[in-house]
Amino acid sequence: MIDLTITEALAKLKSGAISSTELTKAYLDRIEKYGKELNCYITITPERALSDAEASDARYAAGNPLPLDGLPIGMKDLFATKGIRTTAASRMLENFVPQYESTVSQKFIDAGTVLLGKTNLDEFAMGTFSKTSYFGAPVNPWQMERRLTAGGSSGGATSAIASGLAIGGTGTDTGGSIRFPSAITGLVGMKPTYGLCSRWGCIAFASSLDTPGPIARTVDDAALLLSAMAGHDEKDSTSAKGGFHAHTPLDPILGNGKKLRIGVIKEFANVEISADMKKLLENRIADLKSIGAEIVEVSIPNILDALAAYYIIAPAEASSNLARYDGMRYGLRVEGDDLIDTYKKTRAAGFGEEVQRRMIVGTAVLSSESYEVYFMQAARVRRMISDSFNKAFEQCDLILCPASAGTAMPLDSDLTPLEYYALDLFTVAMNLAGIPACSVPAGLAGNGLPLGLQVVGKRFDDMRVLQLAKHIEQFAGVDNRPTKIMGK
């Protein structure tokens, strides 16, 4: 049962071939067996899972199942879950139990899913390898003996789904935190249009960039999860009007005379990528041309400046969002000699090194001396990048580019902070522009590890992004069954 996709599992649940309780027990057994080694969950909720599964089976028996009834999923530990510990992978919130439910997690409850637990991540979603987690880094199930990164910040979710410890799950993408980990674990990771999925109840990193989205093994599965997640939320002032609903399997967007202009970004041509990535990109472009796609070169003149702009804007917003963690109302509190000393000791003990680094940078760029020089300049670059994407989409319908420069790296890679930040080069611009982008498995590298390509679209063109991603998925034919990946 572990190798079933969401689409396959739903069909079997509806036919009565399997029950949600049987499916859930299979995942809980696998979590018991491999969960500690993979470290992909912070909190496991077996009692809640079995209760959810029992309720799903009752709805199936009564003939009134919900859209995703009985599917065992993992929820990134950034989404508040009522009565269940929500940590953001930080010591600061190690024992925080919210008394409210995030909009996204509530939508999954309303869709009938089964909650297996809360998946691991970088502390407050700040990182690329999920190594900044207070609870330790999750492990990539591909070639486990090498102890490779599952990516970040949603590395716990990708580790769990790729290894068969969840059938699907949620992530958040601030600068690539869904797409990069999905690319290096052979999964589909969708960053929707900003505002399509509510941020209410999701612990904030950078409010103008944070984007909840789905992670799954197939494009059809990701579309089903996105259908459940999306929708306007009055509690979120940045929530977009309208929603998203995918009828799966997704309809082809190419073939049978259908034409599509697919853009390749001129400025990425000289960016160093692995030979395997270059070859797979060329192969998938040739595949798309064979069924009628027209490939056009487009220019995003400021896209190579996106990394610098992102690492000014994101820390600035983080420094404001994380100011609330001072030991006064909730979370960790370390007593000091006076109020100021309590603040200092609480934050020094509660925040990890990377979070502290970004908060310091963010506070500095928002200072009166630096605001115009750094923050406002970054905001102008952001607007220029957004305008450039709009202009590019006058020449093409969708854009195709790498989701990462290469395959997964060892967790113990000795990279400087700037080298870690540079890994976001292919993904951050889409967050700055607020446009949808989906990482999809494009094939395997010579070392046997997966590589992902990224489909990018105009705002609210999420469906077309997924449709093109499905073509790439079909051409690549990557076998991402958990028992195939782990050999067990």
C-alpha positions as CSV (number, residue, x, y, z in Angstrom):
1,M,0.0,0.0,0.0
2,I,2.9,2.3,0.6
3,D,3.6,2.6,-3.1
4,L,0.1,3.9,-3.9
5,T,-0.2,7.4,-5.2
6,I,-2.9,9.7,-3.9
7,T,-5.0,9.1,-7.0
8,E,-4.6,5.3,-6.7
9,A,-5.3,5.2,-3.0
10,L,-8.5,7.3,-3.4
11,A,-9.7,4.9,-6.1
12,K,-9.1,1.9,-3.8
13,L,-10.7,3.6,-0.8
14,K,-13.8,4.5,-2.8
15,S,-14.1,0.9,-4.2
16,G,-13.7,-0.6,-0.8
17,A,-10.5,-2.5,-1.8
18,I,-8.7,-1.0,1.2
19,S,-9.9,0.9,4.3
20,S,-8.4,4.1,5.6
21,T,-7.5,2.3,8.8
22,E,-5.5,-0.3,6.9
23,L,-3.8,2.4,4.9
24,T,-3.0,4.5,8.0
25,K,-1.7,1.5,10.0
26,A,0.7,0.8,7.0
27,Y,2.1,4.3,7.2
28,L,2.3,4.3,11.0
29,D,4.2,1.0,10.9
30,R,6.6,2.4,8.4
31,I,7.1,5.5,10.6
32,E,7.8,3.2,13.5
33,K,10.4,1.4,11.4
34,Y,12.2,4.2,9.6
35,G,11.0,7.5,11.3
36,K,13.9,7.8,13.7
37,E,16.6,7.1,11.0
38,L,15.1,9.6,8.6
39,N,14.2,12.2,11.3
40,C,11.4,13.6,9.1
41,Y,8.8,14.1,11.8
42,I,9.1,16.3,14.9
43,T,5.8,15.1,16.4
44,I,4.0,11.9,15.4
45,T,0.2,11.7,16.1
46,P,-0.8,8.0,15.9
47,E,-3.9,8.3,18.1
48,R,-5.2,11.2,16.1
49,A,-4.3,9.4,12.8
50,L,-6.3,6.3,13.8
51,S,-9.2,8.4,15.0
52,D,-9.2,10.3,11.7
53,A,-9.0,7.0,9.7
54,E,-12.0,5.5,11.6
55,A,-14.1,8.6,10.9
56,S,-13.1,8.3,7.2
57,D,-14.1,4.7,7.0
58,A,-17.5,5.5,8.5
59,R,-18.1,8.2,5.8
60,Y,-17.1,5.7,3.1
61,A,-19.5,3.1,4.6
62,A,-22.3,5.7,4.7
63,G,-21.7,6.7,1.0
64,N,-20.7,10.3,1.7
65,P,-16.9,10.5,1.6
66,L,-15.1,13.9,1.5
67,P,-12.8,14.9,-1.4
68,L,-9.5,13.5,0.2
69,D,-11.1,11.1,2.7
70,G,-8.8,8.7,4.4
71,L,-5.4,9.9,3.0
72,P,-2.6,9.9,5.6
73,I,-0.6,13.1,5.2
74,G,2.2,15.0,7.0
75,M,1.7,18.7,8.0
76,K,4.8,20.9,8.0
77,D,5.4,22.0,11.6
78,L,4.9,25.6,10.7
79,F,1.1,25.3,10.5
80,A,-0.7,25.7,13.8
81,T,-2.6,22.5,14.8
82,K,-5.1,22.9,17.6
83,G,-4.0,20.8,20.6
84,I,-0.9,19.5,18.8
85,R,2.6,20.8,19.5
86,T,3.7,23.3,16.8
87,T,7.4,24.2,17.1
88,A,8.6,25.8,13.8
89,A,11.6,23.5,14.5
90,S,12.8,26.0,17.1
91,R,13.7,25.7,20.8
92,M,11.8,29.0,21.2
93,L,8.5,27.1,20.5
94,E,9.6,23.6,21.6
95,N,6.6,23.2,23.9
96,F,4.1,25.5,22.2
97,V,0.6,23.9,21.8
98,P,-1.8,26.3,19.9
99,Q,-5.4,26.5,20.8
100,Y,-6.4,27.3,17.2
101,E,-6.2,25.6,13.8
102,S,-4.4,27.2,10.8
103,T,-6.6,27.7,7.7
104,V,-4.6,25.2,5.6
105,S,-4.7,22.4,8.2
106,Q,-8.4,23.1,8.8
107,K,-9.0,22.7,5.0
108,F,-7.3,19.3,5.1
109,I,-9.5,18.3,8.1
110,D,-12.5,19.4,6.1
111,A,-11.3,17.3,3.1
112,G,-11.1,14.2,5.3
113,T,-7.4,13.6,5.5
114,V,-5.6,11.7,8.2
115,L,-2.9,13.5,10.2
116,L,0.2,11.3,10.7
117,G,2.2,14.1,12.4
118,K,4.1,17.3,12.0
119,T,7.1,17.2,9.6
120,N,10.6,18.6,10.3
121,L,12.0,21.8,8.7
122,D,14.6,24.5,9.0
123,E,14.1,26.6,12.1
124,F,11.4,29.1,11.3
125,A,11.8,27.9,7.7
126,M,15.2,29.7,7.4
127,G,17.6,27.4,5.6
128,T,18.3,25.2,2.6
129,F,19.2,21.8,4.0
130,S,16.8,21.7,7.1
131,K,20.1,21.6,9.1
132,T,19.0,24.6,11.2
133,S,16.2,22.5,12.9
134,Y,16.5,22.4,16.7
135,F,15.5,18.7,16.3
136,G,18.2,17.8,13.8
137,A,18.2,17.5,10.0
138,P,15.9,15.0,8.1
139,V,17.6,12.6,5.8
140,N,17.1,12.1,2.1
141,P,15.8,8.5,1.5
142,W,17.7,8.3,-1.8
143,Q,21.0,6.4,-1.2
144,M,20.5,6.6,2.5
145,E,24.0,5.3,3.3
146,R,25.4,8.6,1.9
147,R,23.2,10.7,4.3
148,L,22.2,13.3,1.8
149,T,20.1,16.4,2.4
150,A,16.4,16.2,1.7
151,G,16.5,20.0,1.1
152,G,15.0,22.8,3.0
153,S,13.1,24.3,4.5
154,S,10.4,21.7,3.8
155,G,13.0,18.8,4.0
156,G,11.0,16.9,6.6
157,A,8.0,16.7,4.2
158,T,10.0,15.6,1.2
159,S,11.9,13.0,3.2
160,A,8.6,11.6,4.6
161,I,6.8,11.5,1.2
162,A,9.7,10.1,-0.8
163,S,10.3,7.4,1.8
164,G,6.6,6.3,2.1
165,L,6.1,7.8,5.6
166,A,3.3,10.0,4.2
167,I,1.3,9.8,1.0
168,G,1.5,13.6,0.6
169,G,2.0,16.7,2.6
170,T,2.3,20.4,2.9
171,G,5.2,22.8,2.6
172,T,5.8,26.5,2.6
173,D,7.9,28.3,-0.1
174,T,9.5,31.6,0.8
175,G,12.5,31.4,-1.6
176,G,12.3,27.9,-2.9
177,S,11.5,25.8,0.2
178,I,9.0,23.6,-1.6
179,R,10.6,23.4,-5.0
180,F,14.3,22.8,-4.1
181,P,13.7,19.9,-1.6
182,S,11.2,18.4,-4.0
183,A,13.6,18.6,-6.9
184,I,16.4,16.7,-5.0
185,T,14.0,14.0,-3.6
186,G,12.3,13.1,-6.9
187,L,8.9,14.7,-6.0
188,V,6.5,17.3,-7.3
189,G,6.5,20.5,-5.3
190,M,4.1,23.3,-6.2
191,K,4.5,26.9,-5.1
192,P,1.2,28.4,-6.0
193,T,0.4,32.0,-6.8
194,Y,1.0,34.2,-3.7
195,G,-2.3,34.6,-1.9
196,L,-4.0,31.5,-3.4
197,C,-3.5,29.5,-0.2
198,S,-4.1,31.3,3.1
199,R,-1.2,32.1,5.5
200,W,-3.4,32.4,8.5
201,G,-2.1,30.2,11.3
202,C,1.1,29.6,9.5
203,I,4.1,30.8,11.6
204,A,5.5,33.7,9.6
205,F,9.0,34.0,8.2
206,A,8.6,36.7,5.5
207,S,5.0,37.7,5.1
208,S,5.2,39.1,1.6
209,L,6.9,35.9,0.3
210,D,5.6,33.0,2.3
211,T,3.5,30.7,0.2
212,P,1.9,27.4,1.4
213,G,1.8,24.7,-1.2
214,P,1.5,20.9,-1.7
215,I,4.2,18.2,-2.1
216,A,3.4,14.9,-3.6
217,R,4.7,12.1,-5.8
218,T,2.8,13.0,-9.0
219,V,1.5,16.1,-10.6
220,D,-2.1,14.8,-10.4
221,D,-1.6,14.2,-6.7
222,A,-0.2,17.7,-6.2
223,A,-3.2,19.2,-8.1
224,L,-5.6,17.3,-5.8
225,L,-3.9,18.6,-2.7
226,L,-3.8,22.2,-4.0
227,S,-7.5,22.0,-4.7
228,A,-8.0,21.3,-1.0
229,M,-5.6,24.0,0.2
230,A,-6.6,26.9,-2.0
231,G,-9.4,29.4,-1.4
232,H,-10.1,32.9,-0.2
233,D,-9.7,33.4,3.6
234,E,-11.2,36.5,5.2
235,K,-8.7,36.0,8.1
236,D,-5.8,36.6,5.8
237,S,-5.5,40.2,4.4
238,T,-3.2,38.9,1.6
239,S,-5.6,36.1,0.5
240,A,-6.7,36.3,-3.1
241,K,-10.3,36.2,-4.2
242,G,-11.3,32.9,-5.7
243,G,-9.7,29.4,-5.5
244,F,-8.4,26.5,-7.5
245,H,-10.0,23.2,-8.5
246,A,-8.4,20.6,-10.6
247,H,-10.2,17.7,-12.2
248,T,-7.7,14.9,-12.4
249,P,-6.2,13.4,-14.3
250,L,-5.2,16.7,-15.7
251,D,-6.0,17.4,-19.4
252,P,-3.0,17.6,-21.8
253,I,-1.9,21.1,-22.6
254,L,0.2,20.0,-25.7
255,G,-0.3,17.6,-28.5
256,N,-3.1,17.0,-31.0
257,G,-2.4,20.3,-32.6
258,K,-2.3,22.3,-29.4
259,K,0.4,25.0,-29.5
260,L,2.3,26.5,-26.6
261,R,5.2,28.9,-26.4
262,I,7.7,27.9,-23.7
263,G,10.3,30.4,-22.6
264,V,13.8,29.7,-21.5
265,I,15.5,32.5,-19.5
266,K,18.4,34.1,-21.4
267,E,20.2,35.2,-18.2
268,F,20.4,31.6,-16.9
269,A,22.3,30.4,-19.9
270,N,25.7,31.2,-18.3
271,V,24.8,30.1,-14.8
272,E,26.8,27.0,-13.8
273,I,24.7,23.8,-13.6
274,S,25.7,20.2,-13.5
275,A,26.3,18.4,-16.8
276,D,23.4,16.1,-16.0
277,M,21.0,18.9,-15.4
278,K,22.1,20.5,-18.7
279,K,21.5,17.3,-20.6
280,L,18.1,16.6,-18.9
281,L,17.0,20.2,-19.6
282,E,17.9,19.7,-23.3
283,N,16.2,16.3,-23.5
284,R,12.9,17.5,-21.9
285,I,12.9,20.6,-24.2
286,A,13.3,18.3,-27.2
287,D,10.5,16.1,-25.9
288,L,8.2,19.1,-25.6
289,K,9.1,20.3,-29.1
290,S,8.2,16.9,-30.4
291,I,4.5,17.4,-29.4
292,G,4.2,20.9,-30.7
293,A,5.8,23.3,-28.2
294,E,7.6,26.4,-29.5
295,I,10.7,27.3,-27.5
296,V,11.5,31.0,-27.3
297,E,14.2,32.9,-25.5
298,V,13.0,35.4,-23.0
299,S,14.9,38.0,-20.9
300,I,14.5,38.7,-17.2
301,P,17.3,41.3,-17.0
302,N,17.4,41.6,-13.2
303,I,16.9,37.9,-12.3
304,L,20.5,37.4,-11.2
305,D,20.0,40.3,-8.7
306,A,17.0,38.4,-7.2
307,L,19.2,36.6,-4.7
308,A,20.6,39.8,-3.3
309,A,17.2,41.5,-3.1
310,Y,15.7,38.4,-1.5
311,Y,18.3,38.3,1.2
312,I,17.6,41.9,2.2
313,I,13.8,41.7,2.0
314,A,13.3,38.3,3.7
315,P,15.5,39.0,6.7
316,A,13.9,42.4,7.1
317,E,10.5,40.9,7.3
318,A,11.8,38.1,9.6
319,S,13.2,40.6,12.1
320,S,9.8,42.2,12.4
321,N,7.9,38.9,12.5
322,L,10.1,37.3,15.1
323,A,10.2,40.3,17.4
324,R,7.1,38.8,19.2
325,Y,9.2,36.0,20.6
326,D,10.5,37.7,23.7
327,G,9.5,35.3,26.5
328,M,6.7,37.4,27.7
329,R,3.5,35.7,26.5
330,Y,4.4,32.2,25.2
331,G,7.3,30.1,24.2
332,L,10.7,29.9,25.9
333,R,11.5,32.2,28.8
334,V,14.9,32.6,30.3
335,E,14.9,34.8,33.4
336,G,17.4,37.6,33.5
337,D,18.4,40.3,36.0
338,D,15.9,42.7,34.6
339,L,13.4,43.0,31.6
340,I,16.1,43.8,29.0
341,D,18.3,41.0,30.3
342,T,15.4,38.6,30.1
343,Y,14.8,39.5,26.5
344,K,18.5,39.0,25.6
345,K,18.8,35.7,27.4
346,T,15.5,34.3,26.0
347,R,16.3,35.2,22.4
348,A,19.9,34.0,22.7
349,A,18.8,30.7,24.0
350,G,15.7,30.3,21.9
351,F,16.9,31.1,18.4
352,G,19.6,29.2,16.5
353,E,22.6,30.7,14.8
354,E,21.0,31.1,11.3
355,V,17.8,32.7,12.7
356,Q,19.9,35.1,14.8
357,R,22.0,35.9,11.7
358,R,19.0,36.8,9.6
359,M,17.4,38.8,12.3
360,I,20.5,40.9,12.8
361,V,20.8,41.5,9.0
362,G,17.1,42.3,8.8
363,T,17.2,44.8,11.7
364,A,20.3,46.4,10.2
365,V,18.7,47.0,6.8
366,L,15.6,48.5,8.4
367,S,17.7,51.0,10.4
368,S,17.3,54.7,9.5
369,E,20.9,54.7,8.2
370,S,20.3,51.7,5.8
371,Y,16.6,51.7,5.0
372,E,16.9,53.7,1.8
373,V,20.3,52.3,0.7
374,Y,19.4,48.7,1.1
375,F,15.7,47.9,1.8
376,M,14.2,50.3,-0.7
377,Q,16.7,49.4,-3.3
378,A,15.8,45.8,-2.9
379,A,12.1,46.7,-3.2
380,R,12.8,48.5,-6.4
381,V,14.7,45.4,-7.8
382,R,11.7,43.3,-6.8
383,R,9.4,45.5,-8.8
384,M,11.7,45.4,-11.8
385,I,11.8,41.6,-11.7
386,S,8.0,41.4,-11.5
387,D,7.7,43.7,-14.4
388,S,10.3,41.7,-16.4
389,F,8.3,38.5,-15.8
390,N,5.1,40.3,-17.0
391,K,6.9,41.4,-20.2
392,A,8.4,37.9,-20.7
393,F,4.9,36.4,-20.6
394,E,3.9,38.6,-23.5
395,Q,6.3,36.5,-25.6
396,C,5.6,33.1,-24.0
397,D,2.9,31.2,-22.2
398,L,5.1,29.4,-19.6
399,I,8.7,29.3,-18.6
400,L,11.0,26.3,-18.1
401,C,14.2,26.3,-16.1
402,P,16.2,24.2,-13.6
403,A,14.9,23.9,-10.0
404,S,18.4,23.3,-8.7
405,A,21.9,23.4,-10.1
406,G,22.5,19.7,-9.3
407,T,21.6,16.7,-7.2
408,A,21.3,16.4,-3.4
409,M,24.5,17.1,-1.5
410,P,25.7,15.4,1.7
411,L,24.3,16.8,4.9
412,D,27.8,17.4,6.2
413,S,28.8,19.6,3.2
414,D,31.0,22.3,4.5
415,L,29.4,25.4,2.9
416,T,29.5,29.0,4.1
417,P,26.2,30.8,4.7
418,L,26.7,32.6,1.4
419,E,27.2,29.3,-0.5
420,Y,24.0,28.0,1.1
421,Y,22.1,31.1,0.0
422,A,23.4,30.8,-3.6
423,L,21.5,27.4,-3.8
424,D,18.3,29.5,-4.0
425,L,19.4,31.2,-7.3
426,F,16.9,29.4,-9.5
427,T,13.9,29.8,-7.2
428,V,13.8,33.2,-5.3
429,A,12.8,35.4,-8.2
430,M,9.4,33.6,-8.5
431,N,8.7,34.4,-4.8
432,L,9.6,38.0,-5.3
433,A,7.2,38.2,-8.3
434,G,4.5,36.2,-6.5
435,I,4.0,33.9,-9.5
436,P,3.3,30.1,-9.6
437,A,6.1,27.6,-10.1
438,C,6.3,23.8,-9.9
439,S,9.3,21.6,-9.6
440,V,8.8,18.2,-11.4
441,P,11.1,15.2,-11.7
442,A,13.0,15.5,-15.0
443,G,15.1,12.4,-14.8
444,L,18.0,10.8,-12.9
445,A,21.6,12.0,-13.0
446,G,24.5,9.7,-13.6
447,N,24.9,9.1,-9.9
448,G,21.3,7.8,-9.7
449,L,19.9,10.8,-7.9
450,P,16.9,12.7,-9.1
451,L,16.9,16.2,-10.8
452,G,14.0,18.5,-11.1
453,L,12.9,21.1,-13.6
454,Q,10.7,24.1,-12.8
455,V,7.7,25.3,-14.7
456,V,6.8,28.9,-14.1
457,G,3.6,30.7,-15.1
458,K,1.7,34.0,-14.8
459,R,-0.2,34.9,-11.7
460,F,-3.1,32.5,-11.2
461,D,-2.0,30.4,-14.1
462,D,-1.4,27.5,-11.7
463,M,-3.5,25.0,-13.7
464,R,-1.4,25.5,-16.8
465,V,1.8,25.2,-14.8
466,L,0.6,21.8,-13.5
467,Q,-0.5,20.7,-17.0
468,L,2.9,21.4,-18.5
469,A,4.6,19.8,-15.5
470,K,2.6,16.6,-16.2
471,H,4.0,16.4,-19.7
472,I,7.5,16.6,-18.3
473,E,6.7,14.0,-15.7
474,Q,5.4,11.6,-18.3
475,F,8.5,12.1,-20.5
476,A,10.9,11.7,-17.6
477,G,9.3,8.5,-16.3
478,V,11.1,8.7,-12.9
479,D,10.2,5.7,-10.7
480,N,9.7,7.4,-7.3
481,R,7.9,4.6,-5.5
482,P,9.2,4.6,-1.9
483,T,10.1,0.9,-2.0
484,K,12.1,1.5,-5.1
485,I,13.9,4.5,-3.6
486,M,14.8,2.7,-0.4
487,G,14.9,-0.8,-1.7
488,K,12.6,-1.9,1.1
